[in-house]
Amino acid sequence: MASKAISLGVGIPMIVVGALMAWLWAPAETDMQSTVEFVGSLIGILGVIFFISGLFYAKEQVVQ
């Protein structure tokens, strides 16, 4: 059972914010462009990790 709160509430907004930072804000910066690109990419990657972990989250313990 997936967790919509983790996937939709945390993962997707982090992906969107990271992409906006890397694509829109970084070209506007002159001094710290590479740093802003790195941080935006890092936020996006963490968003993907949160999104995937939300898909595999289950409250009940899986018993084999």
C-alpha positions as CSV (number, residue, x, y, z in Angstrom):
1,M,0.0,0.0,0.0
2,A,1.5,3.3,-1.1
3,S,1.6,6.4,1.0
4,K,0.1,9.3,-0.9
5,A,1.2,11.8,1.7
6,I,4.9,11.0,1.2
7,S,4.7,10.6,-2.6
8,L,2.5,13.5,-3.4
9,G,3.1,15.8,-0.5
10,V,6.9,15.6,-0.3
11,G,8.3,13.9,-3.3
12,I,6.7,15.8,-6.2
13,P,7.1,19.3,-4.6
14,M,10.8,18.6,-4.0
15,I,11.2,17.4,-7.6
16,V,9.5,20.6,-8.9
17,V,11.5,22.9,-6.7
18,G,14.8,21.3,-7.6
19,A,14.0,21.5,-11.3
20,L,13.0,25.2,-11.0
21,M,16.2,25.9,-9.1
22,A,18.4,24.1,-11.6
23,W,16.8,25.4,-14.8
24,L,15.5,28.9,-13.9
25,W,17.4,30.3,-11.0
26,A,20.9,29.0,-11.8
27,P,21.2,30.8,-15.1
28,A,20.3,34.0,-13.4
29,E,23.2,33.7,-10.9
30,T,26.6,34.7,-12.1
31,D,28.8,34.1,-9.1
32,M,27.3,30.9,-7.7
33,Q,25.8,29.3,-10.7
34,S,27.4,25.9,-10.2
35,T,26.4,25.8,-6.5
36,V,22.8,26.6,-7.3
37,E,22.7,24.0,-10.0
38,F,24.1,21.4,-7.6
39,V,21.7,22.2,-4.8
40,G,18.7,22.2,-7.2
41,S,19.8,18.8,-8.6
42,L,20.3,17.4,-5.1
43,I,16.8,18.5,-4.0
44,G,15.4,16.9,-7.2
45,I,17.2,13.6,-6.6
46,L,16.1,13.6,-2.9
47,G,12.5,14.2,-4.2
48,V,12.7,11.2,-6.4
49,I,14.0,9.1,-3.5
50,F,11.1,10.3,-1.3
51,F,8.6,9.6,-4.1
52,I,9.8,6.1,-4.6
53,S,10.0,5.4,-0.9
54,G,6.4,6.6,-0.6
55,L,5.3,4.0,-3.2
56,F,6.8,1.2,-1.1
57,Y,5.7,2.4,2.4
58,A,3.4,0.1,4.3
59,K,2.0,0.6,7.8
60,E,1.6,-3.1,8.3
61,Q,4.6,-5.3,8.6
62,V,5.0,-7.7,5.7
63,V,5.1,-11.3,7.0
64,Q,6.4,-14.0,4.7
